[in-house]
């Protein structure tokens, strides 16, 4: 199993996608240094950050001890989790059948739960005009996805089976505020059991606290809303 001597460089802001990576690093006991990227003030557009994250999104990592002992940067939270899982041999099984199971649920979160929860949250909390169709559309889709997860967890402890994995780390942060997505966790007892078990893990408690002092009430920060919700090609 690989060890890490130099700290991982984590470019981060306390959002669900950022929390995915702090959860892994805390769970695995990997040393890391946080480089805050204030997305409400446009720091994600700085040329130095775009070199490692060309999609101008955080999180991103720079591993000073990458393949061949040379530094490597990785952007996109799912790709980061896979990279860390492979490198450290934790929370990402080497067996191909089990790894495929993890990958399916990781991509389910990346392509479904995260984007849909984000849209539901946006139209319910931040949109300057309430658009009933959009609110209903995304709230219903998140509800459907919670239902998919609830059925999945009916006969297993975690999304990919009996073992906690990067698939769980990816989904958990997006479900910390179900009320903002128009959901009631009590309607999904298997999801609730899974969520509460993960929320009690000491590493997860530490991970979601990273950078909390930097969070602002986005609903009241109009300048941040302009930066985050008005982006176009540059």
C-alpha positions as CSV (number, residue, x, y, z in Angstrom):
1,X,0.0,0.0,0.0
2,X,1.4,3.4,-1.0
3,X,2.4,5.9,1.7
4,X,2.5,9.6,1.4
5,X,5.3,11.7,2.8
6,X,4.7,15.1,1.2
7,X,1.2,16.5,1.8
8,X,-1.4,16.4,-0.9
9,X,-2.3,19.9,-2.2
10,X,-6.0,20.3,-2.1
11,X,-7.6,23.2,-3.9
12,X,-10.9,23.5,-2.1
13,X,-14.0,25.3,-1.0
14,X,-16.5,23.9,1.5
15,X,-19.1,22.6,-1.0
16,X,-20.4,19.0,-1.5
17,X,-17.9,18.3,-4.2
18,X,-15.1,19.7,-1.9
19,X,-16.3,17.6,1.0
20,X,-15.9,14.4,-1.1
21,X,-12.2,14.8,-1.1
22,X,-11.7,15.9,2.5
23,X,-13.7,12.8,3.5
24,X,-11.3,10.5,1.6
25,X,-8.2,12.2,2.8
26,X,-9.4,12.2,6.4
27,X,-10.6,8.6,6.2
28,X,-7.3,7.4,4.7
29,X,-5.1,9.5,7.0
30,X,-3.3,11.2,4.1
31,X,-1.5,14.4,4.9
32,X,-2.9,17.4,3.0
33,X,-2.7,21.1,2.7
34,X,-5.8,23.2,1.8
35,X,-5.6,25.9,-0.7
36,X,-8.8,27.8,-0.6
37,X,-10.5,28.8,-3.9
38,X,-13.1,31.4,-3.1
39,X,-15.7,30.5,-5.8
40,X,-18.0,33.4,-4.7
41,X,-15.2,35.9,-5.5
42,X,-14.1,34.4,-8.8
43,X,-10.8,32.8,-7.7
44,X,-11.6,29.8,-9.8
45,X,-10.8,31.9,-12.9
46,X,-7.2,32.7,-11.8
47,X,-4.7,31.5,-14.4
48,X,-2.8,29.5,-11.8
49,X,-5.9,27.6,-10.9
50,X,-7.0,27.0,-14.5
51,X,-3.6,25.3,-15.1
52,X,-4.7,22.5,-12.8
53,X,-8.5,22.7,-13.3
54,X,-9.3,23.9,-16.8
55,X,-13.1,23.6,-16.1
56,X,-12.7,26.4,-13.5
57,X,-14.3,24.2,-10.9
58,X,-13.0,23.0,-7.6
59,X,-11.9,20.7,-6.1
60,X,-8.6,19.8,-7.7
61,X,-5.5,18.2,-6.2
62,X,-1.8,18.4,-6.9
63,X,0.0,15.2,-5.8
64,X,3.7,16.0,-5.4
65,X,4.4,12.2,-5.4
66,X,2.5,11.3,-8.5
67,X,3.3,8.5,-11.0
68,X,7.0,7.9,-11.4
69,X,7.6,10.2,-8.4
70,X,6.6,13.3,-10.5
71,X,3.9,15.8,-9.5
72,X,0.4,15.3,-11.1
73,X,-2.7,17.4,-10.9
74,X,-6.2,16.0,-11.1
75,X,-9.5,17.8,-11.4
76,X,-13.1,16.6,-11.3
77,X,-14.1,15.1,-7.9
78,X,-14.9,11.6,-9.3
79,X,-11.6,11.3,-11.0
80,X,-9.8,12.5,-7.9
81,X,-11.6,9.9,-5.8
82,X,-10.6,7.2,-8.3
83,X,-7.0,8.4,-8.4
84,X,-6.7,8.4,-4.6
85,X,-8.4,5.1,-4.3
86,X,-6.0,3.4,-6.8
87,X,-2.9,5.1,-5.3
88,X,-3.6,4.3,-1.7
89,X,-5.5,1.0,-2.1
90,X,-8.4,2.2,0.1
91,X,-12.1,2.4,-0.4
92,X,-11.8,1.3,-4.1
93,X,-11.4,-2.4,-4.5
94,X,-8.7,-3.9,-6.7
95,X,-11.0,-6.8,-7.8
96,X,-12.5,-5.9,-11.1
97,X,-16.1,-7.0,-10.3
98,X,-16.2,-5.1,-7.1
99,X,-14.5,-2.1,-8.6
100,X,-17.1,-2.0,-11.4
101,X,-19.8,-2.0,-8.7
102,X,-18.2,1.1,-7.1
103,X,-17.8,2.8,-10.4
104,X,-21.4,2.4,-11.3
105,X,-22.6,4.2,-8.2
106,X,-19.8,6.8,-8.4
107,X,-20.9,7.7,-11.9
108,X,-24.6,7.6,-10.8
109,X,-23.8,10.3,-8.3
110,X,-21.6,12.3,-10.7
111,X,-24.2,12.2,-13.5
112,X,-27.4,12.1,-11.6
113,X,-27.6,12.8,-7.9
114,X,-25.2,15.8,-7.8
115,X,-26.5,17.7,-10.8
116,X,-30.1,17.1,-10.0
117,X,-29.8,18.0,-6.4
118,X,-27.9,21.1,-7.3
119,X,-30.6,22.2,-9.7
120,X,-33.4,21.5,-7.2
121,X,-31.5,23.5,-4.6
122,X,-30.9,26.4,-7.1
123,X,-34.5,26.8,-8.2
124,X,-35.9,26.3,-4.7
125,X,-33.4,28.6,-2.9
126,X,-31.7,31.0,-5.2
127,X,-33.5,31.6,-8.5
128,X,-34.6,35.3,-8.6
129,X,-38.0,34.2,-10.0
130,X,-39.8,31.2,-8.8
131,X,-40.3,28.9,-11.7
132,X,-42.9,26.3,-10.7
133,X,-42.1,23.9,-13.6
134,X,-38.4,23.9,-12.8
135,X,-39.0,23.5,-9.1
136,X,-41.3,20.5,-9.7
137,X,-39.1,19.0,-12.4
138,X,-35.9,18.9,-10.3
139,X,-37.6,18.2,-7.0
140,X,-39.3,15.2,-8.5
141,X,-36.1,13.9,-10.1
142,X,-34.2,14.1,-6.8
143,X,-37.1,12.3,-5.2
144,X,-36.8,9.5,-7.8
145,X,-33.0,9.3,-7.2
146,X,-33.5,9.0,-3.5
147,X,-36.0,6.2,-4.2
148,X,-33.4,4.4,-6.4
149,X,-30.9,4.7,-3.5
150,X,-33.5,3.5,-1.0
151,X,-34.1,0.4,-2.9
152,X,-30.4,-0.2,-3.4
153,X,-29.8,0.0,0.3
154,X,-32.6,-2.3,1.3
155,X,-30.3,-5.3,1.5
156,X,-26.8,-3.9,1.8
157,X,-24.9,-1.6,4.1
158,X,-23.4,0.6,1.4
159,X,-24.0,1.6,-2.2
160,X,-21.5,-0.9,-3.6
161,X,-22.2,-3.7,-1.2
162,X,-21.0,-4.4,2.4
163,X,-17.9,-2.2,2.2
164,X,-17.8,1.6,2.5
165,X,-16.3,3.1,-0.6
166,X,-15.7,6.2,-2.7
167,X,-19.2,5.8,-4.0
168,X,-20.6,6.5,-0.6
169,X,-18.1,9.4,-0.1
170,X,-19.4,10.9,-3.3
171,X,-23.1,10.8,-2.5
172,X,-23.1,11.6,1.2
173,X,-22.2,15.3,1.0
174,X,-25.0,15.9,-1.5
175,X,-27.6,14.6,1.0
176,X,-26.7,16.8,4.0
177,X,-29.5,19.3,3.3
178,X,-32.4,17.3,1.9
179,X,-34.9,19.9,2.9
180,X,-33.3,22.3,0.4
181,X,-34.0,19.8,-2.3
182,X,-37.6,19.4,-1.2
183,X,-37.0,15.9,0.3
184,X,-37.8,14.4,3.7
185,X,-35.3,11.7,4.7
186,X,-37.9,10.0,6.8
187,X,-39.6,9.0,3.5
188,X,-36.5,6.9,2.7
189,X,-35.6,4.8,5.8
190,X,-32.8,2.8,4.2
191,X,-31.2,6.0,3.0
192,X,-31.6,7.6,6.4
193,X,-29.9,4.6,8.1
194,X,-27.0,4.8,5.6
195,X,-26.7,8.6,6.0
196,X,-26.7,8.5,9.8
197,X,-24.1,5.8,9.9
198,X,-21.7,7.8,7.7
199,X,-22.4,11.1,9.4
200,X,-21.2,9.5,12.7
201,X,-17.8,8.5,11.4
202,X,-15.1,10.6,13.1
203,X,-13.3,11.2,9.8
204,X,-16.4,12.5,8.1
205,X,-17.2,14.8,11.0
206,X,-13.7,16.3,10.7
207,X,-13.9,16.5,6.9
208,X,-17.1,18.5,6.6
209,X,-15.8,21.0,9.1
210,X,-12.9,21.9,6.9
211,X,-13.3,25.5,5.8
212,X,-16.7,26.0,7.4
213,X,-15.5,29.4,8.8
214,X,-15.3,30.6,5.2
215,X,-18.9,29.8,4.2
216,X,-21.3,32.6,3.7
217,X,-25.0,32.7,3.3
218,X,-25.2,32.5,-0.4
219,X,-28.8,33.5,-0.5
220,X,-27.8,36.9,0.9
221,X,-24.6,37.3,-1.1
222,X,-25.6,38.9,-4.4
223,X,-22.1,39.4,-5.6
224,X,-21.3,35.7,-5.2
225,X,-24.6,34.8,-7.0
226,X,-23.5,36.9,-10.0
227,X,-20.2,35.1,-10.1
228,X,-21.6,31.6,-9.6
229,X,-24.8,31.8,-11.6
230,X,-23.9,34.0,-14.5
231,X,-20.9,32.2,-16.0
232,X,-20.3,32.1,-19.7
233,X,-17.5,31.0,-21.9
234,X,-14.3,33.1,-21.5
